[in-house]
């Protein structure tokens, strides 16, 4: 008579293998998620800077304030039009921002900006950084 099924030893070995794979995979998933959030935040901020520049070209001037997170966030930014009206606002989690000047970047009607330099976003979970370079004369925005 043949018995069908698994022995207790076979089940324990399979369980051990699953536990080892999870122990390796879960920390990597956390890093991958943090890196993905950082990349998304950098892409969004670069897009908002480009939007702010385009708004300035079409409406006369506009600015983005990197010190003005929306309610409920400690880090974030707000985009303003030439009249000071709020156009967009975005909060960021688990990311810090360092920037040139006082945090307000104003674009003029020709697309140039009052301040150039690098905006650096850093993940508080992994320490990984993304840099957005702004050229003062042309207002060109490059995500590095």
N, CA, C and O atoms as a MOPAC input file, in Angstrom:
PM7 MOZYME 1SCF
protein

 N      0.83300 1    -1.16900 1     0.00000 1
 C      0.00000 1     0.00000 1     0.00000 1
 C      0.89200 1     1.25100 1     0.00000 1
 O      1.79700 1     1.37400 1     0.82500 1
 N      0.62800 1     2.17000 1    -0.92800 1
 C      1.41400 1     3.40200 1    -1.01000 1
 C      0.66000 1     4.51900 1    -0.30900 1
 O     -0.56500 1     4.62100 1    -0.38200 1
 N      1.44100 1     5.36000 1     0.37700 1
 C      0.84900 1     6.50200 1     1.07700 1
 C      1.06500 1     7.75600 1     0.24100 1
 O      2.14600 1     7.97200 1    -0.30500 1
 N      0.04200 1     8.56500 1     0.14900 1
 C      0.12900 1     9.81000 1    -0.58500 1
 C      0.19900 1    10.95800 1     0.40500 1
 O     -0.42600 1    10.93000 1     1.46500 1
 N      0.98100 1    11.97700 1     0.03300 1
 C      1.08800 1    13.15400 1     0.88300 1
 C      2.53600 1    13.47800 1     1.20400 1
 O      3.46700 1    12.89000 1     0.65400 1
 N      2.69600 1    14.42500 1     2.10400 1
 C      4.02400 1    14.88800 1     2.48700 1
 C      4.30700 1    14.48800 1     3.92200 1
 O      3.40000 1    14.39800 1     4.75000 1
 N      5.55900 1    14.25400 1     4.19900 1
 C      5.95100 1    13.95300 1     5.57700 1
 C      6.13300 1    15.26500 1     6.32700 1
 O      6.21900 1    16.33400 1     5.72300 1
 N      6.19100 1    15.17000 1     7.63400 1
 C      6.39200 1    16.34700 1     8.46600 1
 C      7.73100 1    17.00200 1     8.14900 1
 O      7.82100 1    18.22900 1     8.12200 1
 N      8.75100 1    16.22600 1     7.91400 1
 C     10.08700 1    16.76800 1     7.59600 1
 C     10.01900 1    17.55700 1     6.28500 1
 O     10.58500 1    18.64800 1     6.20200 1
 N      9.35400 1    17.04200 1     5.28000 1
 C      9.24900 1    17.74100 1     3.99900 1
 C      8.50600 1    19.07600 1     4.17000 1
 O      8.88500 1    20.08500 1     3.57700 1
 N      7.46100 1    19.06600 1     4.97500 1
 C      6.71500 1    20.30200 1     5.22300 1
 C      7.57400 1    21.32600 1     5.95300 1
 O      7.53500 1    22.51100 1     5.62000 1
 N      8.35100 1    20.88700 1     6.94600 1
 C      9.22600 1    21.80200 1     7.68700 1
 C     10.32400 1    22.37600 1     6.80100 1
 O     10.66500 1    23.55200 1     6.92900 1
 N     10.88300 1    21.56500 1     5.90600 1
 C     11.90900 1    22.05600 1     4.98400 1
 C     11.31000 1    23.11400 1     4.05500 1
 O     11.92100 1    24.15900 1     3.83000 1
 N     10.13900 1    22.85300 1     3.52500 1
 C      9.47800 1    23.82200 1     2.64500 1
 C      9.16900 1    25.11800 1     3.39400 1
 O      9.35900 1    26.20600 1     2.85000 1
 N      8.69600 1    25.01100 1     4.63500 1
 C      8.41000 1    26.17800 1     5.45100 1
 C      9.68000 1    26.97100 1     5.73800 1
 O      9.66300 1    28.20100 1     5.69600 1
 N     10.77300 1    26.28500 1     6.02800 1
 C     12.05700 1    26.93000 1     6.28500 1
 C     12.52500 1    27.70900 1     5.05200 1
 O     13.00100 1    28.83800 1     5.17000 1
 N     12.38900 1    27.10800 1     3.88200 1
 C     12.79300 1    27.78700 1     2.63900 1
 C     11.95600 1    29.04400 1     2.41600 1
 O     12.49100 1    30.08000 1     2.02300 1
 N     10.66300 1    28.96400 1     2.66100 1
 C      9.78300 1    30.12500 1     2.49900 1
 C     10.17700 1    31.23600 1     3.46900 1
 O     10.20900 1    32.40600 1     3.08800 1
 N     10.47700 1    30.88200 1     4.71600 1
 C     10.87200 1    31.87400 1     5.72100 1
 C     12.17700 1    32.55800 1     5.32400 1
 O     12.30300 1    33.77400 1     5.46700 1
 N     13.14000 1    31.80000 1     4.83400 1
 C     14.41900 1    32.38800 1     4.40400 1
 C     14.20200 1    33.34800 1     3.24100 1
 O     14.76900 1    34.44100 1     3.22600 1
 N     13.39600 1    32.95300 1     2.27600 1
 C     13.12700 1    33.83100 1     1.13100 1
 C     12.42100 1    35.11800 1     1.56200 1
 O     12.73900 1    36.19500 1     1.05600 1
 N     11.47900 1    35.01700 1     2.47700 1
 C     10.80100 1    36.20700 1     2.98300 1
 C     11.75600 1    37.10300 1     3.76600 1
 O     11.68600 1    38.32700 1     3.65500 1
 N     12.64100 1    36.50800 1     4.55100 1
 C     13.60600 1    37.29000 1     5.33200 1
 C     14.53400 1    38.09100 1     4.41900 1
 O     14.97900 1    39.18000 1     4.78100 1
 N     14.81900 1    37.55900 1     3.25900 1
 C     15.67100 1    38.26400 1     2.29800 1
 C     14.85400 1    39.28800 1     1.51400 1
 O     15.33700 1    40.39100 1     1.25800 1
 N     13.63900 1    38.94600 1     1.13200 1
 C     12.84000 1    39.77100 1     0.23700 1
 C     12.17300 1    40.97500 1     0.86300 1
 O     12.06800 1    42.01600 1     0.21600 1
 N     11.71700 1    40.87000 1     2.10100 1
 C     10.96800 1    41.95800 1     2.71300 1
 C     11.81700 1    43.22400 1     2.87300 1
 O     11.32400 1    44.29600 1     2.52000 1
 N     13.04700 1    43.18200 1     3.37600 1
 C     13.84300 1    44.41800 1     3.45400 1
 C     14.12200 1    45.02100 1     2.07000 1
 O     14.14000 1    46.24200 1     1.92000 1
 N     14.33400 1    44.18100 1     1.07900 1
 C     14.56900 1    44.68800 1    -0.27600 1
 C     13.32900 1    45.38300 1    -0.82000 1
 O     13.44600 1    46.37700 1    -1.53700 1
 N     12.15900 1    44.88500 1    -0.49400 1
 C     10.91900 1    45.50800 1    -0.92300 1
 C     10.79500 1    46.91300 1    -0.32300 1
 O     10.36800 1    47.84600 1    -1.00200 1
 N     11.16900 1    47.05700 1     0.94900 1
 C     11.11900 1    48.37000 1     1.60600 1
 C     12.03100 1    49.37400 1     0.92800 1
 O     11.64700 1    50.52700 1     0.73200 1
 N     13.24300 1    48.94600 1     0.56500 1
 C     14.17200 1    49.83700 1    -0.13300 1
 C     13.63700 1    50.20000 1    -1.51100 1
 O     13.72100 1    51.35200 1    -1.93700 1
 N     13.08400 1    49.20100 1    -2.20900 1
 C     12.54500 1    49.44300 1    -3.53900 1
 C     11.39400 1    50.45300 1    -3.47500 1
 O     11.28900 1    51.33500 1    -4.32700 1
 N     10.53500 1    50.31900 1    -2.46300 1
 C      9.39800 1    51.22900 1    -2.30100 1
 C      9.88300 1    52.64300 1    -1.99000 1
 O      9.36700 1    53.61100 1    -2.54900 1
 N     10.87500 1    52.77100 1    -1.10100 1
 C     11.41200 1    54.09400 1    -0.75800 1
 C     12.06600 1    54.74900 1    -1.97200 1
 O     11.89600 1    55.94800 1    -2.19400 1
 N     12.81400 1    53.97300 1    -2.76100 1
 C     13.44000 1    54.52100 1    -3.96600 1
 C     12.38800 1    54.94200 1    -4.98700 1
 O     12.54200 1    55.96100 1    -5.66000 1
 N     11.33800 1    54.16800 1    -5.09800 1
 C     10.25500 1    54.49900 1    -6.02100 1
 C      9.55800 1    55.79600 1    -5.59700 1
 O      9.23000 1    56.62800 1    -6.44300 1
 N      9.33200 1    55.96600 1    -4.29800 1
 C      8.71100 1    57.19400 1    -3.79600 1
 C      9.60000 1    58.40500 1    -4.05500 1
 O      9.10800 1    59.47800 1    -4.40700 1
 N     10.92000 1    58.23100 1    -3.88000 1
 C     11.85800 1    59.32200 1    -4.14300 1
 C     11.85000 1    59.68900 1    -5.62200 1
 O     11.79900 1    60.87000 1    -5.96500 1
 N     11.89800 1    58.69600 1    -6.49500 1
 C     11.87500 1    58.96800 1    -7.93100 1
 C     10.58400 1    59.67000 1    -8.33900 1
 O     10.60500 1    60.60400 1    -9.14000 1
 N      9.46700 1    59.22000 1    -7.78900 1
 C      8.17900 1    59.84100 1    -8.09100 1
 C      8.15800 1    61.29400 1    -7.62600 1
 O      7.71200 1    62.17300 1    -8.36300 1
 N      8.63700 1    61.55300 1    -6.40900 1
 C      8.65200 1    62.92000 1    -5.87800 1
 C      9.55000 1    63.82100 1    -6.72000 1
 O      9.19400 1    64.96800 1    -6.99200 1
 N     10.71100 1    63.31500 1    -7.13500 1
 C     11.62600 1    64.11200 1    -7.96400 1
 C     10.99900 1    64.39400 1    -9.32800 1
 O     11.09100 1    65.51200 1    -9.83500 1
 N     10.37300 1    63.40200 1    -9.91300 1
 C      9.70400 1    63.59500 1   -11.21000 1
 C      8.57900 1    64.62100 1   -11.08500 1
 O      8.42400 1    65.48700 1   -11.94600 1
 N      7.79700 1    64.51900 1   -10.01400 1
 C      6.68600 1    65.44800 1    -9.81800 1
 C      7.18000 1    66.87300 1    -9.59500 1
 O      6.62800 1    67.81900 1   -10.15800 1
 N      8.22300 1    67.02800 1    -8.77000 1
 C      8.74000 1    68.37100 1    -8.50100 1
 C      9.33600 1    68.97600 1    -9.76200 1
 O      9.13200 1    70.16000 1   -10.02900 1
 N     10.06800 1    68.19100 1   -10.54000 1
 C     10.61900 1    68.69400 1   -11.80600 1
 C      9.48600 1    69.10500 1   -12.74400 1
 O      9.57600 1    70.13500 1   -13.41300 1
 N      8.43300 1    68.31300 1   -12.79400 1
 C      7.28000 1    68.64800 1   -13.63400 1
 C      6.60400 1    69.93000 1   -13.14000 1
 O      6.18500 1    70.76000 1   -13.94700 1
 N      6.49800 1    70.09400 1   -11.83000 1
 C      5.89300 1    71.31300 1   -11.27300 1
 C      6.75400 1    72.53800 1   -11.56300 1
 O      6.23000 1    73.61900 1   -11.83200 1
 N      8.07400 1    72.37100 1   -11.50800 1
 C      8.96400 1    73.48300 1   -11.85300 1
 C      8.78600 1    73.86400 1   -13.32200 1
 O      8.74800 1    75.04800 1   -13.65700 1
 N      8.67700 1    72.87900 1   -14.18700 1
 C      8.44600 1    73.15500 1   -15.62000 1
 C      7.08100 1    73.82500 1   -15.82700 1
 O      6.94400 1    74.74800 1   -16.62900 1
 N      6.07400 1    73.34000 1   -15.08600 1
 C      4.74000 1    73.93800 1   -15.15900 1
 C      4.79400 1    75.39500 1   -14.69800 1
 O      4.19400 1    76.26900 1   -15.32400 1
 N      5.50700 1    75.65400 1   -13.60900 1
 C      5.64300 1    77.01100 1   -13.08700 1
 C      6.31400 1    77.91100 1   -14.11400 1
 O      5.90400 1    79.05500 1   -14.31300 1
 N      7.34800 1    77.38800 1   -14.76600 1
 C      8.05800 1    78.15400 1   -15.80000 1
 C      7.11700 1    78.44900 1   -16.97900 1
 O      7.07400 1    79.57600 1   -17.47300 1
 N      6.36900 1    77.44100 1   -17.42400 1
 C      5.43800 1    77.64500 1   -18.54400 1
 C      4.34500 1    78.64100 1   -18.17200 1
 O      3.94200 1    79.45700 1   -19.00100 1
 N      3.86800 1    78.58000 1   -16.94200 1
 C      2.85700 1    79.53000 1   -16.47100 1
 C      3.42100 1    80.94400 1   -16.49500 1
 O      2.72800 1    81.88400 1   -16.88500 1
 N      4.67400 1    81.09800 1   -16.08100 1
 C      5.31600 1    82.41600 1   -16.08800 1
 C      5.42700 1    82.95200 1   -17.50800 1
 O      5.17800 1    84.13400 1   -17.74600 1
 N      5.79300 1    82.10400 1   -18.44300 1
 C      5.94000 1    82.53900 1   -19.83200 1
 C      4.58900 1    82.98700 1   -20.39900 1
 O      4.51700 1    83.97200 1   -21.13300 1
 N      3.53800 1    82.27200 1   -20.06300 1
 C      2.22500 1    82.61000 1   -20.62100 1
 C      1.50000 1    83.71300 1   -19.85000 1
 O      0.68100 1    84.42500 1   -20.43200 1
 N      1.78400 1    83.87300 1   -18.54700 1
 C      1.01500 1    84.83100 1   -17.73900 1
 C      1.84200 1    85.99100 1   -17.19400 1
 O      1.28400 1    86.89000 1   -16.56500 1
 N      3.13600 1    85.99800 1   -17.41300 1
 C      3.94600 1    87.12400 1   -16.93900 1
 C      4.94900 1    86.75300 1   -15.87500 1
 O      6.11300 1    87.14000 1   -15.98200 1
 N      4.55400 1    86.02200 1   -14.85900 1
 C      5.47800 1    85.49600 1   -13.85100 1
 C      4.73000 1    84.51100 1   -12.97700 1
 O      3.50400 1    84.56000 1   -12.87300 1
 N      5.47200 1    83.62200 1   -12.35400 1
 C      4.89300 1    82.69900 1   -11.37600 1
 C      6.01900 1    82.20400 1   -10.50100 1
 O      7.19300 1    82.32400 1   -10.85200 1
 N      5.65800 1    81.64600 1    -9.36200 1
 C      6.68800 1    81.19200 1    -8.42500 1
 C      6.27800 1    79.87200 1    -7.79600 1
 O      5.10900 1    79.48600 1    -7.79700 1
 N      7.28500 1    79.19400 1    -7.25900 1
 C      7.05700 1    77.96700 1    -6.50700 1
 C      7.75500 1    78.13800 1    -5.17300 1
 O      8.91900 1    78.53600 1    -5.12300 1
 N      7.05200 1    77.84000 1    -4.09600 1
 C      7.60400 1    77.98300 1    -2.75500 1
 C      7.83600 1    76.60100 1    -2.16800 1
 O      6.89100 1    75.85600 1    -1.91000 1
 N      9.10300 1    76.26900 1    -1.96100 1
 C      9.46100 1    74.95200 1    -1.43600 1
 C      9.30900 1    74.88500 1     0.08200 1
 O      9.50700 1    73.82800 1     0.68000 1
 N      8.96000 1    76.00500 1     0.70400 1
 C      8.72700 1    76.05000 1     2.15400 1
 C      7.25300 1    75.98500 1     2.50600 1
 O      6.90100 1    76.11900 1     3.67800 1
 N      6.38700 1    75.78500 1     1.53600 1
 C      4.94800 1    75.89200 1     1.78300 1
 C      4.23800 1    74.56800 1     1.51000 1
 O      3.59600 1    74.41300 1     0.47200 1
 N      4.35100 1    73.60900 1     2.43900 1
 C      3.62500 1    72.35000 1     2.23500 1
 C      2.13500 1    72.54300 1     2.48400 1
 O      1.74200 1    73.43400 1     3.23700 1
 N      1.30000 1    71.71200 1     1.85600 1
 C     -0.13400 1    71.79600 1     2.13200 1
 C     -0.43500 1    71.34600 1     3.55800 1
 O      0.40400 1    70.73300 1     4.21800 1
 N     -1.62400 1    71.65400 1     4.01500 1
 C     -2.01500 1    71.30800 1     5.37500 1
 C     -1.90900 1    69.80000 1     5.60200 1
 O     -2.34100 1    69.00600 1     4.76600 1
 N     -1.33700 1    69.41900 1     6.73100 1
 C     -1.20000 1    68.00500 1     7.06900 1
 C      0.16300 1    67.42600 1     6.70000 1
 O      0.45100 1    66.27300 1     7.02100 1
 N      1.01300 1    68.22000 1     6.02200 1
 C      2.35100 1    67.76600 1     5.63500 1
 C      3.39900 1    68.68600 1     6.24900 1
 O      3.15300 1    69.87400 1     6.46100 1
 N      4.56000 1    68.12700 1     6.53000 1
 C      5.65900 1    68.94700 1     7.03100 1
 C      6.61600 1    69.33700 1     5.91000 1
 O      7.34100 1    70.32400 1     6.03400 1
 N      6.62600 1    68.58300 1     4.82800 1
 C      7.47300 1    68.86300 1     3.66800 1
 C      6.56500 1    68.93200 1     2.44300 1
 O      5.63600 1    68.13600 1     2.30000 1
 N      6.84200 1    69.88700 1     1.56500 1
 C      6.05900 1    69.99700 1     0.34200 1
 C      6.31200 1    71.32000 1    -0.33900 1
 O      7.25100 1    72.03500 1     0.01100 1
 N      5.48200 1    71.65100 1    -1.30800 1
 C      5.66400 1    72.89300 1    -2.04900 1
 C      4.32300 1    73.37400 1    -2.57300 1
 O      3.35900 1    72.61400 1    -2.65900 1
 N      4.28300 1    74.66300 1    -2.92500 1
 C      3.07600 1    75.27300 1    -3.46700 1
 C      3.47200 1    76.14300 1    -4.65200 1
 O      4.47900 1    76.85000 1    -4.59900 1
 N      2.68200 1    76.09300 1    -5.71800 1
 C      2.90800 1    76.89000 1    -6.92000 1
 C      1.92400 1    78.06000 1    -6.91900 1
 O      0.73000 1    77.88200 1    -6.67800 1
 N      2.45300 1    79.27500 1    -7.19500 1
 C      1.63100 1    80.48700 1    -7.21300 1
 C      1.70900 1    81.14800 1    -8.58700 1
 O      2.73500 1    81.07100 1    -9.26300 1
 N      0.60900 1    81.80300 1    -8.99700 1
 C      0.63900 1    82.57100 1   -10.24700 1
 C      1.13200 1    83.98200 1    -9.95500 1
 O      1.50400 1    84.29100 1    -8.82300 1
 N      1.13400 1    84.83800 1   -10.97400 1
 C      1.68500 1    86.19400 1   -10.83100 1
 C      0.88400 1    87.05100 1    -9.85500 1
 O      1.42900 1    88.00900 1    -9.30700 1
 N     -0.37300 1    86.74300 1    -9.62200 1
 C     -1.20800 1    87.49700 1    -8.68000 1
 C     -1.11700 1    86.96000 1    -7.25300 1
 O     -1.77400 1    87.47500 1    -6.34900 1
 N     -0.31300 1    85.93800 1    -7.05500 1
 C     -0.18900 1    85.34200 1    -5.72700 1
 C     -1.22200 1    84.27200 1    -5.44900 1
 O     -1.27900 1    83.73700 1    -4.34100 1
 N     -2.03500 1    83.95300 1    -6.43400 1
 C     -3.04100 1    82.90800 1    -6.25800 1
 C     -2.41200 1    81.53000 1    -6.31500 1
 O     -1.51100 1    81.28400 1    -7.11600 1
 N     -2.88100 1    80.64200 1    -5.47600 1
 C     -2.34500 1    79.28700 1    -5.41300 1
 C     -2.84600 1    78.46200 1    -6.58700 1
 O     -4.05100 1    78.37400 1    -6.82600 1
 N     -1.90200 1    77.84900 1    -7.32700 1
 C     -2.27500 1    77.01200 1    -8.46100 1
 C     -2.27500 1    75.52900 1    -8.09700 1
 O     -3.21100 1    74.80200 1    -8.43100 1
 N     -1.22900 1    75.08800 1    -7.41800 1
 C     -1.09500 1    73.67700 1    -7.04900 1
 C     -0.35400 1    73.57900 1    -5.72700 1
 O      0.39500 1    74.47900 1    -5.34800 1
 N     -0.57600 1    72.47500 1    -5.03500 1
 C      0.12300 1    72.22300 1    -3.78300 1
 C      0.35400 1    70.72100 1    -3.65400 1
 O     -0.51800 1    69.92400 1    -3.99800 1
 N      1.52100 1    70.34000 1    -3.16100 1
 C      1.86800 1    68.92100 1    -3.05800 1
 C      2.65000 1    68.67600 1    -1.76400 1
 O      3.61100 1    69.38800 1    -1.46900 1
 N      2.23900 1    67.68400 1    -1.00900 1
 C      2.96500 1    67.28500 1     0.18700 1
 C      3.83600 1    66.07200 1    -0.09900 1
 O      3.54100 1    65.28600 1    -1.00000 1
 N      4.90000 1    65.92100 1     0.66000 1
 C      5.82300 1    64.80600 1     0.48400 1
 C      6.00700 1    64.07300 1     1.80300 1
 O      6.11000 1    64.70500 1     2.85500 1
 N      6.04900 1    62.76400 1     1.75800 1
 C      6.30100 1    61.94900 1     2.93800 1
 C      7.66500 1    61.29000 1     2.81900 1
 O      8.06000 1    60.89300 1     1.72300 1
 N      8.38100 1    61.16800 1     3.90300 1
 C      9.65700 1    60.44500 1     3.98400 1
 C     10.72300 1    61.00800 1     3.05600 1
 O     11.62100 1    60.28400 1     2.62600 1
 N     10.62800 1    62.30900 1     2.74200 1
 C     11.59900 1    62.93800 1     1.85200 1
 C     11.92500 1    64.31700 1     2.40600 1
 O     11.03300 1    65.03400 1     2.86100 1
 N     13.20800 1    64.69200 1     2.36800 1
 C     13.60700 1    66.04400 1     2.73600 1
 C     14.06400 1    66.77600 1     1.48000 1
 O     14.52000 1    66.15500 1     0.52000 1
 N     13.93800 1    68.09900 1     1.49400 1
 C     14.32600 1    68.93000 1     0.35500 1
 C     15.34000 1    69.96000 1     0.82600 1
 O     15.12700 1    70.63700 1     1.83200 1
 N     16.44900 1    70.07900 1     0.09400 1
 C     17.36100 1    71.20300 1     0.31200 1
 C     17.40500 1    71.99000 1    -0.99200 1
 O     17.33800 1    71.40900 1    -2.07500 1
 N     17.51700 1    73.30600 1    -0.88700 1
 C     17.36800 1    74.16100 1    -2.05100 1
 C     18.17500 1    75.43400 1    -1.87000 1
 O     18.55200 1    75.79100 1    -0.75300 1
 N     18.43900 1    76.12000 1    -2.98600 1
 C     19.16800 1    77.39300 1    -2.91200 1
 C     18.25500 1    78.50700 1    -2.41700 1
 O     17.04100 1    78.46300 1    -2.61600 1
 N     18.83800 1    79.48200 1    -1.78400 1
 C     18.07800 1    80.65800 1    -1.36400 1
 C     17.09100 1    80.37000 1    -0.25900 1
 O     17.31100 1    79.49800 1     0.58100 1
 N     15.99200 1    81.11900 1    -0.27000 1
 C     14.99900 1    81.01800 1     0.80000 1
 C     13.88700 1    80.02300 1     0.50400 1
 O     12.96800 1    79.86800 1     1.30800 1
 N     13.95700 1    79.34500 1    -0.64000 1
 C     12.95000 1    78.33700 1    -0.97500 1
 C     11.91100 1    78.78800 1    -1.96500 1
 O     11.11800 1    77.97400 1    -2.43800 1
 N     11.89200 1    80.07700 1    -2.29700 1
 C     10.95800 1    80.56700 1    -3.30000 1
 C     11.71400 1    80.79300 1    -4.60200 1
 O     12.69800 1    81.53200 1    -4.63800 1
 N     11.25400 1    80.16200 1    -5.65600 1
 C     11.87100 1    80.29700 1    -6.97100 1
 C     10.84700 1    80.97400 1    -7.87200 1
 O      9.75200 1    80.45000 1    -8.07400 1
 N     11.19800 1    82.13100 1    -8.41000 1
 C     10.29000 1    82.89600 1    -9.25000 1
 C     10.79100 1    82.88900 1   -10.68700 1
 O     11.95600 1    83.18000 1   -10.95500 1
 N      9.89700 1    82.55300 1   -11.60000 1
 C     10.21100 1    82.57200 1   -13.02800 1
 C      9.60900 1    83.82900 1   -13.64700 1
 O      8.50000 1    84.23300 1   -13.29900 1
 N     10.34900 1    84.44100 1   -14.56300 1
 C      9.85800 1    85.64100 1   -15.24300 1
 C      9.21600 1    85.26900 1   -16.57100 1
 O      9.17600 1    84.09800 1   -16.94800 1
 N      8.71500 1    86.27200 1   -17.27300 1
 C      7.99000 1    86.03500 1   -18.51600 1
 C      8.86700 1    85.48100 1   -19.64200 1
 O      8.33900 1    84.93400 1   -20.61100 1
 N     10.18800 1    85.61000 1   -19.53700 1
 C     11.06400 1    85.02500 1   -20.56400 1
 C     11.56600 1    83.63600 1   -20.16900 1
 O     12.38700 1    83.04900 1   -20.87400 1
 N     11.08100 1    83.11200 1   -19.05400 1
 C     11.43700 1    81.76600 1   -18.62600 1
 C     12.63100 1    81.69700 1   -17.69300 1
 O     12.90800 1    80.64400 1   -17.11900 1
 N     13.34400 1    82.80700 1   -17.53300 1
 C     14.49600 1    82.78800 1   -16.62400 1
 C     14.00200 1    82.80900 1   -15.18500 1
 O     12.83200 1    83.07900 1   -14.91400 1
 N     14.90900 1    82.52300 1   -14.28000 1
 C     14.53500 1    82.47700 1   -12.87100 1
 C     15.41900 1    83.40400 1   -12.04900 1
 O     16.52100 1    83.75700 1   -12.46800 1
 N     14.93400 1    83.79200 1   -10.88900 1
 C     15.68500 1    84.70100 1   -10.03500 1
 C     16.84800 1    84.01400 1    -9.32900 1
 O     17.76900 1    84.67800 1    -8.85400 1
 N     16.80700 1    82.70800 1    -9.26100 1
 C     17.87000 1    81.97600 1    -8.56800 1
 C     18.09900 1    80.64100 1    -9.26400 1
 O     17.14500 1    79.95200 1    -9.62700 1
 N     19.33200 1    80.28700 1    -9.44400 1
 C     19.66300 1    78.99800 1   -10.03000 1
 C     20.32300 1    78.11600 1    -8.99300 1
 O     20.61500 1    78.56400 1    -7.88400 1
 N     20.55700 1    76.88100 1    -9.34300 1
 C     21.22300 1    75.97500 1    -8.41500 1
 C     20.57400 1    74.60600 1    -8.41500 1
 O     19.82700 1    74.25000 1    -9.32700 1
 N     20.87100 1    73.85400 1    -7.38300 1
 C     20.38100 1    72.48200 1    -7.28500 1
 C     19.37500 1    72.33600 1    -6.15500 1
 O     19.57500 1    72.84600 1    -5.05200 1
 N     18.29900 1    71.63500 1    -6.44900 1
 C     17.34700 1    71.21400 1    -5.42600 1
 C     17.63500 1    69.73100 1    -5.20500 1
 O     17.62700 1    68.94600 1    -6.15200 1
 N     17.88700 1    69.35300 1    -3.96500 1
 C     18.23900 1    67.96900 1    -3.65800 1
 C     17.13600 1    67.36200 1    -2.80100 1
 O     16.81400 1    67.87100 1    -1.72800 1
 N     16.56100 1    66.26200 1    -3.29400 1
 C     15.57200 1    65.50600 1    -2.54500 1
 C     16.26100 1    64.27500 1    -1.97600 1
 O     16.95300 1    63.56300 1    -2.70300 1
 N     16.08100 1    64.01800 1    -0.68900 1
 C     16.72500 1    62.90000 1    -0.01800 1
 C     15.67800 1    62.03100 1     0.65500 1
 O     14.81400 1    62.53200 1     1.37400 1
 N     15.75600 1    60.73800 1     0.42200 1
 C     14.86400 1    59.79400 1     1.08800 1
 C     15.32600 1    59.62500 1     2.52800 1
 O     16.49500 1    59.32600 1     2.77400 1
 N     14.42200 1    59.81300 1     3.47900 1
 C     14.78600 1    59.63000 1     4.87900 1
 C     14.91500 1    58.14700 1     5.22900 1
 O     15.49200 1    57.79800 1     6.25800 1
 N     14.37800 1    57.28000 1     4.37500 1
 C     14.45700 1    55.83800 1     4.63300 1
 C     15.77100 1    55.22400 1     4.16000 1
 O     16.33700 1    54.36700 1     4.83900 1
 N     16.26100 1    55.66100 1     2.99300 1
 C     17.45400 1    55.02500 1     2.41200 1
 C     18.64900 1    55.95600 1     2.30800 1
 O     19.77400 1    55.48700 1     2.13000 1
 N     18.43700 1    57.26000 1     2.41200 1
 C     19.52100 1    58.22100 1     2.25100 1
 C     19.85100 1    58.51500 1     0.78800 1
 O     20.73300 1    59.32800 1     0.50900 1
 N     19.16300 1    57.87200 1    -0.14000 1
 C     19.39900 1    58.09200 1    -1.56500 1
 C     18.92200 1    59.48300 1    -1.95200 1
 O     17.94800 1    59.99000 1    -1.39600 1
 N     19.62200 1    60.10900 1    -2.92300 1
 C     19.30400 1    61.46900 1    -3.32400 1
 C     19.00300 1    61.57500 1    -4.80800 1
 O     19.52200 1    60.81100 1    -5.62100 1
 N     18.15600 1    62.53300 1    -5.14300 1
 C     17.90100 1    62.93100 1    -6.54200 1
 C     18.08600 1    64.44000 1    -6.59900 1
 O     17.68900 1    65.15400 1    -5.67700 1
 N     18.68400 1    64.92100 1    -7.67200 1
 C     18.98200 1    66.34000 1    -7.80600 1
 C     18.24800 1    66.92000 1    -9.01100 1
 O     18.19600 1    66.31300 1   -10.08100 1
 N     17.68800 1    68.09900 1    -8.81200 1
 C     17.07000 1    68.86100 1    -9.89400 1
 C     17.89900 1    70.12500 1   -10.05600 1
 O     17.99000 1    70.93600 1    -9.13400 1
 N     18.50400 1    70.29300 1   -11.22400 1
 C     19.32800 1    71.47500 1   -11.49500 1
 C     18.49400 1    72.50500 1   -12.24100 1
 O     17.77600 1    72.17900 1   -13.18600 1
 N     18.60300 1    73.77000 1   -11.79300 1
 C     17.90900 1    74.87100 1   -12.45200 1
 C     18.95200 1    75.87800 1   -12.90800 1
 O     19.74900 1    76.37100 1   -12.11000 1
 N     18.93700 1    76.18200 1   -14.21800 1
 C     19.83600 1    77.18300 1   -14.77000 1
 C     19.16700 1    78.54200 1   -14.64600 1
 O     18.03800 1    78.72300 1   -15.10100 1
 N     19.85500 1    79.50200 1   -14.03200 1
 C     19.25100 1    80.79200 1   -13.74500 1
 C     18.90800 1    81.58200 1   -15.00900 1
 O     17.81100 1    82.13200 1   -15.11100 1
 N     19.82000 1    81.64300 1   -15.95900 1
 C     19.60900 1    82.48200 1   -17.14000 1
 C     18.48400 1    81.95200 1   -18.04000 1
 O     17.62400 1    82.71500 1   -18.48100 1
 N     18.49700 1    80.65500 1   -18.30300 1
 C     17.49400 1    80.10100 1   -19.22300 1
 C     16.26600 1    79.52500 1   -18.49200 1
 O     15.20700 1    79.35700 1   -19.09600 1
 N     16.41100 1    79.23100 1   -17.22000 1
 C     15.32200 1    78.59400 1   -16.48000 1
 C     15.19800 1    77.10900 1   -16.77900 1
 O     14.22600 1    76.46700 1   -16.38200 1
 N     16.20300 1    76.55900 1   -17.49200 1
 C     16.14900 1    75.14000 1   -17.85200 1
 C     16.19800 1    74.26400 1   -16.59800 1
 O     16.95800 1    74.53000 1   -15.66600 1
 N     15.38100 1    73.22600 1   -16.59500 1
 C     15.26000 1    72.34000 1   -15.44500 1
 C     15.68900 1    70.93500 1   -15.88600 1
 O     15.14000 1    70.37400 1   -16.83500 1
 N     16.69000 1    70.37400 1   -15.17400 1
 C     17.21900 1    69.06300 1   -15.52200 1
 C     17.17100 1    68.17500 1   -14.28600 1
 O     17.68400 1    68.54000 1   -13.22800 1
 N     16.55900 1    67.02000 1   -14.42600 1
 C     16.49500 1    66.03600 1   -13.34400 1
 C     17.67000 1    65.09100 1   -13.49400 1
 O     17.83100 1    64.43000 1   -14.52000 1
 N     18.49300 1    65.03800 1   -12.44700 1
 C     19.69400 1    64.17600 1   -12.49600 1
 C     19.47900 1    62.93400 1   -11.66200 1
 O     20.36800 1    62.08800 1   -11.57400 1

